[in-house]
Amino acid sequence: MSSDATQSANEFPDAGDGWQSLPLRGAKYEALWTALGLALPAAGLSVPLAILTNIASPLWLAPLAGVLGAVFGARLGWKRHRRTRWKLDEDGFALQRGHLWQTETRVPTSRVQHLDLKRGPLERASKLATLVIHTAGTRMAAVNVSGLDDADAEALRDRLARQLDQDGDAL
């Protein structure tokens, strides 16, 4: 086992298959933003529906629809965050998302152009970060991984950059 592989195993402990889960503390932010994203449209759409169908008063249907949208959104955001996993190996970076509709994105190291770390005020307060992997090509020009532990995001960025330098692919 090479020293780089040993260092990787120490940087990113896993369950044995190489896939890493996002930290739990990021799930509350995902739940919050998804809840807001569904609560407002649900409340807004319920008003014309109540007026047109005359089923109920918009004064109580809109808040009810907003609360239901928020509860559904929070649950959806929480689960989506908990079902997102990542892996970094000698071939590059991989990201898995979803349960019913699963996506797996693989970014070979040779396709990586540059790497960014983004941290908003809430992310900084929770020691989270978003890693943006910019790739060659036009279909998926960047892969965003939000909700990463700050230290993991920095280690991923540095390790991917080292792999680029070692492969001679850096510009």
Wavefront OBJ file of the C-alpha trace (Angstrom):
o trace
v 0.000 0.000 0.000
v 1.463 3.349 -1.007
v 1.929 6.198 1.434
v -0.657 8.221 -0.506
v -3.231 5.440 -0.134
v -2.430 5.171 3.581
v -2.810 8.925 3.955
v -6.138 8.758 2.105
v -7.418 6.014 4.400
v -6.537 8.164 7.411
v -8.034 11.365 5.956
v -11.361 9.815 4.993
v -12.402 6.881 7.215
v -15.154 4.797 5.617
v -17.244 1.694 6.107
v -14.966 -0.388 3.879
v -16.409 0.249 0.425
v -14.741 3.647 -0.009
v -17.975 5.656 -0.022
v -18.235 8.508 2.485
v -21.446 10.011 3.858
v -21.935 13.729 4.286
v -21.840 14.960 7.905
v -25.153 14.898 9.738
v -24.928 18.573 10.731
v -25.391 19.567 7.083
v -28.733 17.754 6.851
v -30.524 20.415 8.888
v -29.553 23.110 6.379
v -30.637 20.973 3.454
v -33.927 20.311 5.255
v -34.422 24.023 5.968
v -33.800 25.199 2.393
v -35.923 22.442 0.857
v -38.735 23.158 3.351
v -38.733 26.840 2.381
v -38.519 25.926 -1.273
v -41.707 23.868 -1.052
v -43.663 25.795 1.596
v -43.850 29.085 -0.292
v -45.060 27.655 -3.631
v -47.530 25.338 -1.877
v -49.057 28.252 0.022
v -49.066 30.481 -3.061
v -50.671 27.901 -5.334
v -53.349 27.035 -2.798
v -54.856 30.562 -2.905
v -55.990 30.509 -6.567
v -57.002 26.873 -6.175
v -59.222 27.759 -3.187
v -60.739 30.737 -5.026
v -61.404 28.866 -8.276
v -62.810 25.708 -6.736
v -64.484 27.322 -3.737
v -63.459 24.270 -1.682
v -62.185 26.224 1.293
v -61.253 29.691 2.420
v -57.829 30.821 1.188
v -57.257 32.300 4.663
v -56.830 28.889 6.245
v -55.932 26.784 3.190
v -52.799 28.790 2.352
v -51.173 28.407 5.799
v -52.162 24.741 5.916
v -50.665 24.106 2.470
v -47.538 26.029 3.502
v -47.070 23.923 6.633
v -47.644 20.685 4.714
v -45.208 21.808 2.026
v -42.612 22.688 4.674
v -42.967 19.334 6.450
v -42.713 17.425 3.178
v -39.780 19.575 2.033
v -37.885 19.168 5.306
v -38.254 15.401 5.158
v -37.232 15.328 1.496
v -34.186 17.542 2.089
v -33.069 15.528 5.114
v -33.306 12.227 3.258
v -31.631 13.595 0.133
v -28.684 14.793 2.216
v -28.372 11.501 4.082
v -28.416 9.554 0.798
v -25.581 11.524 -0.783
v -22.203 9.806 -0.710
v -18.824 10.528 -2.235
v -15.633 8.618 -2.987
v -12.148 9.637 -4.023
v -9.841 6.992 -5.444
v -6.928 6.796 -7.838
v -9.286 7.143 -10.837
v -10.936 10.355 -9.632
v -13.996 11.565 -7.753
v -17.407 9.875 -7.609
v -20.708 11.140 -6.211
v -23.874 9.099 -5.547
v -27.270 10.690 -4.910
v -30.826 9.528 -4.557
v -32.898 6.553 -3.565
v -35.658 6.042 -6.137
v -33.923 8.032 -8.880
v -30.284 7.329 -8.345
v -27.472 9.198 -10.008
v -23.801 8.429 -9.872
v -21.389 10.974 -11.247
v -17.794 10.024 -11.933
v -15.173 12.707 -12.606
v -11.887 11.203 -13.809
v -8.863 13.097 -12.545
v -7.808 13.803 -16.134
v -11.025 15.827 -16.693
v -10.589 18.136 -13.697
v -9.729 21.691 -14.733
v -9.743 23.464 -11.376
v -11.282 23.230 -7.910
v -13.134 25.772 -5.778
v -14.313 25.814 -2.178
v -17.369 27.883 -1.312
v -18.473 28.721 2.210
v -21.487 30.866 3.004
v -22.070 32.337 6.466
v -24.220 29.393 7.612
v -21.725 26.895 6.244
v -18.835 28.634 8.007
v -20.759 28.620 11.301
v -21.298 24.858 10.986
v -17.820 24.094 9.615
v -19.234 22.959 6.279
v -18.162 23.755 2.727
v -19.162 23.248 -0.892
v -16.561 21.721 -3.194
v -16.910 22.710 -6.848
v -15.041 20.492 -9.299
v -14.800 22.245 -12.679
v -14.375 19.775 -15.515
v -13.406 19.779 -19.151
v -16.318 19.539 -21.555
v -19.714 21.165 -21.729
v -22.317 18.638 -20.548
v -21.557 18.861 -16.853
v -19.087 21.698 -16.613
v -18.991 21.524 -12.804
v -19.898 19.097 -10.035
v -21.048 20.723 -6.776
v -20.863 18.807 -3.517
v -22.492 20.855 -0.778
v -22.619 19.946 2.892
v -19.111 18.526 3.092
v -17.173 18.774 6.325
v -14.816 21.752 5.996
v -11.698 19.669 6.658
v -12.834 16.951 4.223
v -13.529 19.549 1.512
v -10.040 21.019 1.896
v -8.431 17.570 1.930
v -10.418 16.531 -1.184
v -9.401 19.694 -3.006
v -5.746 19.241 -2.079
v -5.702 15.535 -2.921
v -7.365 16.055 -6.307
v -4.915 18.862 -7.050
v -1.992 16.578 -6.113
v -3.352 13.828 -8.371
v -3.541 16.339 -11.212
v 0.055 17.420 -10.646
v 1.281 13.814 -10.412
v -0.497 12.812 -13.614
v 0.967 15.786 -15.462
v -2.491 17.006 -16.455
v -2.292 20.383 -14.741
v -2.011 23.353 -17.039
l 1 2 3 4 5 6 7 8 9 10 11 12 13 14 15 16 17 18 19 20 21 22 23 24 25 26 27 28 29 30 31 32 33 34 35 36 37 38 39 40 41 42 43 44 45 46 47 48 49 50 51 52 53 54 55 56 57 58 59 60 61 62 63 64 65 66 67 68 69 70 71 72 73 74 75 76 77 78 79 80 81 82 83 84 85 86 87 88 89 90 91 92 93 94 95 96 97 98 99 100 101 102 103 104 105 106 107 108 109 110 111 112 113 114 115 116 117 118 119 120 121 122 123 124 125 126 127 128 129 130 131 132 133 134 135 136 137 138 139 140 141 142 143 144 145 146 147 148 149 150 151 152 153 154 155 156 157 158 159 160 161 162 163 164 165 166 167 168 169 170 171
